């Protein structure tokens, strides 16, 4: 099949098989949702494929074992891990965790370089003590 048709056939087939599996009671809806989201994320963010390869089975097992609370628990543990991770002594999630309100002006939208250069930003300010 051509590439465009092959992708469409794969998506429709996945929807039909997923619907049939849920209707028959083989899997629950949260398990199917997590599997679909992780497969979609694999196409959207291909450079993070190794991390998704590890997280996909963990999320599916958490959803199968505990349902939505398992997904929430594993998501919370993942968020905690991201917030605790440091690279060269600096937190990865700065300025959100640890919270630095005076550094949040460039979080949601890009601020101009002139305004950023007036802030006297130093990397040492984000270092955890």
Secondary structure, DSSP 8 states (H G I E B T S, - for coil): --HHHHHHHHHHHHHHHHHHHHHHTSS-HHHHHHHHHHHHHHHH-GGGHHHHHHHHHHHHHHHHHHTHHHHHHHHHHHHHHHHH-EETTEETTTTTTTT-GGGGGGSSS---HHHHHTT---GGGGB--
